[in-house]
């Protein structure tokens, strides 16, 4: 049955307009993005097929262009649209961080860092630079490494923070394995960076590790 033949309150688009996007399932949200189905399958049916094929919404969003376009009902046009939507989300979160203090918007900080780092296939170490009022000055990837390591040089981190005229820094890095639990080397690196930046009166407010699930905060664990 075509979606247009469904009761109006069950159609994804009408449901979203009436009840908001949070009321929709992953398949319903994806169906709105797809707009149309394929022969014999509605957009919602196709969305369910795709979620089953990729193993969930996040893995679908993470799929390479080749993997994405190989799926029935998808192609370069849909892939381009999806990448545009993801980049809009990243820029929106970046603007939200600039418009308010990062400490007053911890959820925005976590979401922004997750969008930036979670789906990378290599480890990356980055910093959010803040002024004395904890307003965001900038974001920078300080090091990119292999799938399991990134070289972070204390001197370069200090130079970058001074160049940004930062009063405080929030660090973050991802674990491509998906296991966000900080390692002993993560903690040693953070201690080394905190000590080096303290010498130039720059505070380290937190260090987030990005993997599957919510980012892990060093500050919340009492490690800062």
Secondary structure, 3 states (H helix, E strand, C coil): CCHHHCCHHHCHHHHHHHHCHHHCCHHHHHHHHHCCCECCECHHHHHHHHHHHHCCHHHHHHCCHHHHHHCCCCCHHHHHHHHHHHHHHHHHHHHHHHHCCHHHCHHHHHHHHHHHHCCCCCCEEEEEEECCCCCEEEEEEEEECCCCCCCCCHHHHHHHHHHCCCCEEEEEEECCCCCCCCCHHHHHHHHHHHHHHHCCCCEEEEEEEECCCCCEECCCCCCC
